[in-house]
């Protein structure tokens, strides 16, 4: 492949169906349709609250409580339900909405007492003292204090030197307690629950579903996973930062997955352990073994040298929607990988090669140095054997004066010019893009694609961060 010139790439106008919404938009619409159900039911039951301010605040309270309960399935790894199967979207929204909920719950008592404060300071003082000393408001106060403690713990977990597994355990326990207290509060003190006990069925049902999810994820699922153990079959340090880890099943009950998906890997030997890490599968779907390319970045990945062949591990998965199903109707495919993000791209490439896919397929693979590039020989060989596949390697740190550099290796970062060279002129709107890498790379590359006229429905990605 020839090195691209530094000319300004053209902007392509996608001729995509205007009624086709991005997956994220469809998920958001479905999510909103569910969270407004309590508000709609309250209206259908004729549960009117007097006063404009009180009515608005009451509706917002219902909405916030509904969003709170939806936090559980968003982070629940429920791959059977389309709304929650997109793990990347679900975890992202779980974090974002958690921040907004924290702010609202902190303001909740202030918003309730605000009308009294507007009347006079004396009225506000009397109402505040009454609220604090009232026994029937105890559940709300305890929920509020617990929320404050757990949110502060989340914000300062790095300074408190709390490792991820401990924080995750405390997160689950803490918000289970908050859910219990909040449900008791809204069903005994909430304006709707006081005047219509039937309405409380909604909250107890949502509470029951949330607690069932916790029991399933941390008790039932590990028990099922224990029946399907794997063993490490191969561990190899590929370069200064990346490891190749392969695991093999010990039973005939093997994992059925699609190229591009990922799993949570547990190497502690205890299926109930909270220490689980998401890694993309690098092997093809026809193989019984699962392979991973893991970059040593954090506390866990920096101890990969302690893994040994024959060691028992457990796998939760597969997850992820970044599969070839997303490109069935595409006329061409561009794969863009950064660092360890090459793992799912290799899996996709191997499947495309096995299928003898005739479409133009392009790979942009970026890394900091040439030494960190993995499976380069295989990529070069695939370029020779696949019908229409080309690879472009991009290194941030590269000696441009080295005449021995291969033509498919260029210096710099992924940019619009490089991306533009991967597409067939006139068919840009029929192209599908797969992205995987660090969050910063995904954000920058998505911006480049949008600038080139590529629409969101054409883009599939994983951020390698949850």
Protein Blocks (a to p, Z undefined) as FASTA:
>chain_A
ZZddfbdcdddddfbdfklccfklmmmmmmmmmmmmmmmmmmmnopacehjklmmmmmmm
mmmmmmmmmmmmmmnopakbmklmmmmlmmmmmmmmmmmmmmmmmmmmmmmmmmmmmmpm
klmmmmmmmmmmpmklmmmmmmmmmmmmmmmmmmmmmmnopafklmmmmmmmmmmmmmmm
mmmmmmmmomklmmomklmmmmmmmmmmmmmmmmmmmmmmmmmmmmmccddfbdcdfblm
bccdddddfbfbdcdddehiacdddfkopakbcbdcddddfbdfkbmbdcdddddfblml
mmmmmpcehiacddeddedjbbfklmmmpcbdcdddehjllmmmmmmmmmmmmnopabdc
ddddddfblklpghklmmmmmmmmmmbdcdddddfbdcfklmkbcfkbceddddfklmmm
mpcghilmmpccdddddfklmmmmmmmmmmnopafklpccdehiZZ
